[in-house]
Amino acid sequence: METDRSLLLYSKYTISTIALKDIIITIISRLQKEGFNVMATIYNQDATNRAALAQLCKENIESPNIQNYFLVNNKRIFIIYL
């Protein structure tokens, strides 16, 4: 039986767009490796979050102009903004 699980990451300090993008990819990749099916991520609309996610979306080999998901290990990860 599957159980829904959530993981919350928060930083009270400013982080660069590139560092945030790398952290997002690393964490999702590790979760996938452990067997988790990451379907979506939730963010506030902070400028750094928007910039990191825009970069991730531009790297979509499927469709770089679509801004509602990005790919990690060829799996779609949808973006939800609060």
PyRosetta script that sets phi, psi and omega in degrees:
from pyrosetta import init, pose_from_sequence

init()
pose = pose_from_sequence("METDRSLLLYSKYTISTIALKDIIITIISRLQKEGFNVMATIYNQDATNRAALAQLCKENIESPNIQNYFLVNNKRIFIIYL")
pose.set_psi(1, 129.9)
pose.set_omega(1, -179.8)
pose.set_phi(2, -82.7)
pose.set_psi(2, 144.9)
pose.set_omega(2, 176.7)
pose.set_phi(3, -121.9)
pose.set_psi(3, 134.0)
pose.set_omega(3, 175.9)
pose.set_phi(4, -70.4)
pose.set_psi(4, 137.5)
pose.set_omega(4, 179.3)
pose.set_phi(5, -133.7)
pose.set_psi(5, 149.0)
pose.set_omega(5, 177.9)
pose.set_phi(6, -126.3)
pose.set_psi(6, 149.8)
pose.set_omega(6, 176.7)
pose.set_phi(7, -130.6)
pose.set_psi(7, 127.0)
pose.set_omega(7, -179.1)
pose.set_phi(8, -111.6)
pose.set_psi(8, 127.9)
pose.set_omega(8, 174.8)
pose.set_phi(9, -120.6)
pose.set_psi(9, 134.9)
pose.set_omega(9, -177.8)
pose.set_phi(10, -144.7)
pose.set_psi(10, 139.9)
pose.set_omega(10, 174.9)
pose.set_phi(11, -128.3)
pose.set_psi(11, 128.8)
pose.set_omega(11, 178.7)
pose.set_phi(12, -85.7)
pose.set_psi(12, -3.7)
pose.set_omega(12, 178.7)
pose.set_phi(13, -109.4)
pose.set_psi(13, 155.7)
pose.set_omega(13, 178.0)
pose.set_phi(14, -68.0)
pose.set_psi(14, 142.3)
pose.set_omega(14, 178.9)
pose.set_phi(15, -130.5)
pose.set_psi(15, 148.0)
pose.set_omega(15, -179.2)
pose.set_phi(16, -73.3)
pose.set_psi(16, 157.3)
pose.set_omega(16, 178.4)
pose.set_phi(17, -58.3)
pose.set_psi(17, -45.9)
pose.set_omega(17, -178.5)
pose.set_phi(18, -64.4)
pose.set_psi(18, -42.5)
pose.set_omega(18, 179.2)
pose.set_phi(19, -63.5)
pose.set_psi(19, -42.9)
pose.set_omega(19, 179.1)
pose.set_phi(20, -62.9)
pose.set_psi(20, -44.5)
pose.set_omega(20, 178.0)
pose.set_phi(21, -57.4)
pose.set_psi(21, -45.6)
pose.set_omega(21, 179.4)
pose.set_phi(22, -64.3)
pose.set_psi(22, -40.1)
pose.set_omega(22, 179.0)
pose.set_phi(23, -63.7)
pose.set_psi(23, -45.0)
pose.set_omega(23, 179.8)
pose.set_phi(24, -57.9)
pose.set_psi(24, -49.7)
pose.set_omega(24, -178.8)
pose.set_phi(25, -63.2)
pose.set_psi(25, -44.5)
pose.set_omega(25, -178.8)
pose.set_phi(26, -61.5)
pose.set_psi(26, -47.9)
pose.set_omega(26, -177.6)
pose.set_phi(27, -65.5)
pose.set_psi(27, -45.8)
pose.set_omega(27, -179.7)
pose.set_phi(28, -64.0)
pose.set_psi(28, -41.4)
pose.set_omega(28, 178.4)
pose.set_phi(29, -60.4)
pose.set_psi(29, -43.1)
pose.set_omega(29, 179.9)
pose.set_phi(30, -66.9)
pose.set_psi(30, -39.9)
pose.set_omega(30, 177.2)
pose.set_phi(31, -63.5)
pose.set_psi(31, -42.5)
pose.set_omega(31, 177.7)
pose.set_phi(32, -62.0)
pose.set_psi(32, -40.9)
pose.set_omega(32, 180.0)
pose.set_phi(33, -61.6)
pose.set_psi(33, -31.6)
pose.set_omega(33, 179.8)
pose.set_phi(34, -85.1)
pose.set_psi(34, 1.1)
pose.set_omega(34, 175.5)
pose.set_phi(35, 101.1)
pose.set_psi(35, 2.6)
pose.set_omega(35, 178.1)
pose.set_phi(36, -79.1)
pose.set_psi(36, 145.3)
pose.set_omega(36, 176.1)
pose.set_phi(37, -104.0)
pose.set_psi(37, 93.8)
pose.set_omega(37, 179.7)
pose.set_phi(38, -79.7)
pose.set_psi(38, 119.5)
pose.set_omega(38, -176.0)
pose.set_phi(39, -106.0)
pose.set_psi(39, -29.2)
pose.set_omega(39, -176.2)
pose.set_phi(40, -155.9)
pose.set_psi(40, 160.5)
pose.set_omega(40, 174.6)
pose.set_phi(41, -129.4)
pose.set_psi(41, 148.9)
pose.set_omega(41, -177.1)
pose.set_phi(42, -120.0)
pose.set_psi(42, 133.0)
pose.set_omega(42, -176.9)
pose.set_phi(43, -137.4)
pose.set_psi(43, 153.0)
pose.set_omega(43, 165.2)
pose.set_phi(44, -80.9)
pose.set_psi(44, 174.9)
pose.set_omega(44, -173.6)
pose.set_phi(45, -95.2)
pose.set_psi(45, 33.6)
pose.set_omega(45, 174.5)
pose.set_phi(46, -58.4)
pose.set_psi(46, 147.0)
pose.set_omega(46, -176.8)
pose.set_phi(47, -59.1)
pose.set_psi(47, -39.5)
pose.set_omega(47, 179.8)
pose.set_phi(48, -65.4)
pose.set_psi(48, -42.8)
pose.set_omega(48, 177.6)
pose.set_phi(49, -60.3)
pose.set_psi(49, -48.1)
pose.set_omega(49, -179.2)
pose.set_phi(50, -61.5)
pose.set_psi(50, -41.0)
pose.set_omega(50, -179.2)
pose.set_phi(51, -67.0)
pose.set_psi(51, -44.0)
pose.set_omega(51, 180.0)
pose.set_phi(52, -63.4)
pose.set_psi(52, -42.9)
pose.set_omega(52, -179.4)
pose.set_phi(53, -70.0)
pose.set_psi(53, -35.3)
pose.set_omega(53, 176.1)
pose.set_phi(54, -62.3)
pose.set_psi(54, -40.5)
pose.set_omega(54, 177.3)
pose.set_phi(55, -64.5)
pose.set_psi(55, -43.2)
pose.set_omega(55, 178.6)
pose.set_phi(56, -61.9)
pose.set_psi(56, -41.6)
pose.set_omega(56, -179.9)
pose.set_phi(57, -66.2)
pose.set_psi(57, -37.0)
pose.set_omega(57, 179.7)
pose.set_phi(58, -64.9)
pose.set_psi(58, -22.6)
pose.set_omega(58, 179.8)
pose.set_phi(59, -84.3)
pose.set_psi(59, -2.4)
pose.set_omega(59, 178.3)
pose.set_phi(60, -59.6)
pose.set_psi(60, 120.6)
pose.set_omega(60, 176.2)
pose.set_phi(61, -75.5)
pose.set_psi(61, -23.5)
pose.set_omega(61, 179.6)
pose.set_phi(62, -70.1)
pose.set_psi(62, -50.2)
pose.set_omega(62, -176.5)
pose.set_phi(63, -162.7)
pose.set_psi(63, 94.5)
pose.set_omega(63, -175.8)
pose.set_phi(64, -67.2)
pose.set_psi(64, -11.8)
pose.set_omega(64, -179.9)
pose.set_phi(65, -90.3)
pose.set_psi(65, -8.3)
pose.set_omega(65, 178.9)
pose.set_phi(66, -87.3)
pose.set_psi(66, 128.9)
pose.set_omega(66, -173.2)
pose.set_phi(67, -109.3)
pose.set_psi(67, 14.3)
pose.set_omega(67, -178.0)
pose.set_phi(68, -104.9)
pose.set_psi(68, 2.1)
pose.set_omega(68, 174.4)
pose.set_phi(69, -157.9)
pose.set_psi(69, 163.0)
pose.set_omega(69, 172.7)
pose.set_phi(70, -135.8)
pose.set_psi(70, 169.3)
pose.set_omega(70, -177.3)
pose.set_phi(71, -109.5)
pose.set_psi(71, 138.5)
pose.set_omega(71, 169.8)
pose.set_phi(72, -132.7)
pose.set_psi(72, 119.0)
pose.set_omega(72, -176.7)
pose.set_phi(73, 53.6)
pose.set_psi(73, 43.3)
pose.set_omega(73, 178.6)
pose.set_phi(74, 62.9)
pose.set_psi(74, 20.3)
pose.set_omega(74, 176.4)
pose.set_phi(75, -112.8)
pose.set_psi(75, 135.1)
pose.set_omega(75, 177.6)
pose.set_phi(76, -71.7)
pose.set_psi(76, 131.5)
pose.set_omega(76, 174.3)
pose.set_phi(77, -119.1)
pose.set_psi(77, 111.9)
pose.set_omega(77, -176.6)
pose.set_phi(78, -80.9)
pose.set_psi(78, 150.7)
pose.set_omega(78, -177.1)
pose.set_phi(79, -107.4)
pose.set_psi(79, 129.2)
pose.set_omega(79, 175.2)
pose.set_phi(80, -120.6)
pose.set_psi(80, 125.4)
pose.set_omega(80, 176.1)
pose.set_phi(81, -101.1)
pose.set_psi(81, 139.4)
pose.set_omega(81, 175.3)
pose.set_phi(82, -82.4)
pose.dump_pdb("model.pdb")
